Structure formats: C-alpha cells, structure tokens
C-alpha cells in the first residue's frame, strides 16, 4: 500500500481521537495527569530528570498534581447512554 492509498484511508476513516468530543479528551488527559501525580514520588526516586525538575520535596507537588487532575476529571466526566438505568 502506497502513501496515496494510506492518506486516502486516513481521510475516509479518521483516527479515534478526532472523533472524540473535546470534553472526553480533556477527561482522558486529566486522568493521565492524575495518574502521573500518583506515581510522582516513585518516579522521583528512579528518574534523575524528575529529581532535577521537582527539586527537594516531591510530595506536595505530587499531591497538588493529583488533586488537580482528579478535580478536572470529575468535572468533565459524562456518562454515555445510561440515563435509564438505576442501582435498584
């Protein structure tokens, strides 16, 4: 398959990210940022670049990053097609 056919197929079937709503994309990015915040102290101990980036105490920065990510994820979450279901 040549470049022309590949570009034609991409134009007909765009990647999944381009079909996502902006709110869902922000939600996914916020979850990734919150996850990075959760593992920031572990990365601090093993990756020298993160150690230089964060400075002396990674815990407060990790907590702020995690809370900010989860707050953004909470406010951008939308359920899809589950209005008729209840827990009872």
C-alpha positions, 0 to 999 in steps of 0.5 A: 500500500502506497502513501496515496492509498494510506492518506486516502484511508486516513481521510475516509476513516479518521483516527479515534481521537478526532472523533472524540468530543473535546470534553472526553479528551480533556477527561482522558488527559486529566486522568493521565495527569492524575495518574502521573501525580500518583506515581510522582514520588516513585518516579522521583526516586528512579528518574534523575530528570524528575529529581532535577525538575521537582527539586527537594520535596516531591510530595506536595507537588505530587499531591497538588498534581493529583488533586488537580487532575482528579478535580478536572476529571470529575468535572468533565466526566459524562456518562454515555447512554445510561440515563435509564438505568438505576442501582435498584 
